[in-house]
């Protein structure tokens, strides 16, 4: 508390500890041409977005198919499931009774 009073009473005031070297300058020309990421596996850019979508994977193929049956043909690998209801019944969520829901909603407090 006393150190704060001393700093405020100081005639010099507060000086920032960071020192800037000069006026900020913006480069006149910046190269914005697309380049592959340095750690990209192929080290080349795709020629189109459609080509990229054909090869991309995110929770399954991203390729757009007009047939809805073909679009839903992605199956989980062996030992995996997309939904909890696809698992055996012992892994399903337990149904809560009305009394349990009342206790949860009250935060555990008893009236």
C-alpha positions in Angstrom: 0.0 0.0 0.0 2.8 2.4 0.8 4.6 1.6 -2.4 1.6 2.6 -4.4 1.5 6.0 -2.6 5.2 6.5 -3.4 4.7 5.7 -7.1 1.7 8.1 -7.4 3.6 10.8 -5.6 6.6 10.5 -7.8 7.2 13.6 -10.0 8.5 11.5 -12.9 5.4 9.3 -13.2 5.2 5.9 -14.7 7.5 5.0 -17.5 6.8 1.8 -19.5 9.4 -0.9 -19.4 9.0 -1.7 -23.1 11.2 0.3 -25.5 10.2 0.7 -29.2 13.0 0.9 -31.7 11.3 3.2 -34.2 8.2 4.2 -36.1 6.1 1.4 -37.3 6.4 0.8 -41.1 4.2 -1.3 -43.3 6.0 -3.2 -46.1 5.2 -1.8 -49.6 4.7 -5.2 -51.3 3.6 -8.4 -49.6 3.6 -11.7 -51.5 0.1 -13.2 -51.0 0.4 -16.0 -53.5 -0.9 -19.3 -52.1 1.7 -21.8 -51.0 1.4 -25.2 -49.4 2.0 -25.5 -45.7 5.6 -26.4 -44.9 4.5 -29.6 -43.3 2.0 -30.7 -46.0 2.6 -34.3 -47.0 2.4 -33.6 -50.8 4.1 -30.2 -50.8 1.7 -29.0 -53.6 -1.6 -27.1 -53.6 -4.9 -28.8 -54.9 -6.0 -27.4 -58.2 -9.6 -27.0 -57.1 -11.8 -27.1 -54.0 -13.7 -30.1 -55.5 -10.4 -32.0 -55.8 -9.6 -31.2 -52.1 -13.1 -32.5 -51.0 -12.6 -35.8 -52.8 -9.5 -36.6 -50.7 -10.4 -34.9 -47.4 -11.4 -36.8 -44.3 -13.2 -35.5 -41.2 -15.2 -38.1 -39.2 -15.7 -39.8 -42.5 -15.4 -38.8 -46.2 -16.3 -35.3 -47.1 -17.0 -36.1 -50.7 -20.5 -35.0 -51.7 -22.7 -37.6 -53.2 -26.0 -36.9 -54.8 -27.5 -40.3 -53.8 -28.6 -40.1 -50.1 -28.3 -43.8 -49.6 -24.7 -43.6 -50.8 -24.1 -40.6 -48.5 -25.1 -42.6 -45.4 -23.1 -45.7 -46.3 -20.2 -44.7 -44.0 -19.9 -47.4 -41.4 -18.0 -47.4 -38.2 -14.8 -49.4 -37.9 -14.7 -52.7 -36.0 -15.1 -52.0 -32.3 -16.5 -48.4 -32.8 -20.0 -47.0 -32.9 -21.5 -43.7 -34.0 -24.3 -43.6 -31.5 -24.7 -44.8 -27.9 -27.9 -46.7 -28.9 -25.8 -48.8 -31.3 -23.8 -50.2 -28.3 -25.0 -53.1 -26.1 -27.7 -52.2 -23.7 -25.3 -52.1 -20.7 -23.7 -49.0 -22.2 -27.0 -47.1 -22.7 -27.9 -44.1 -20.6 -29.9 -44.9 -17.5 -33.4 -43.5 -17.2 -33.9 -41.2 -14.3 -37.0 -41.4 -12.1 -39.1 -38.4 -11.2 -37.6 -38.3 -7.7 -34.1 -38.4 -9.0 -34.8 -35.5 -11.4 -36.4 -33.5 -8.5 -33.2 -34.0 -6.4 -31.0 -33.0 -9.3 -33.0 -29.9 -10.2 -33.1 -28.8 -6.5 -29.3 -29.0 -6.3 -29.4 -31.7 -3.6 -31.2 -29.4 -1.1 -34.1 -30.8 0.8 -37.1 -28.7 1.5 
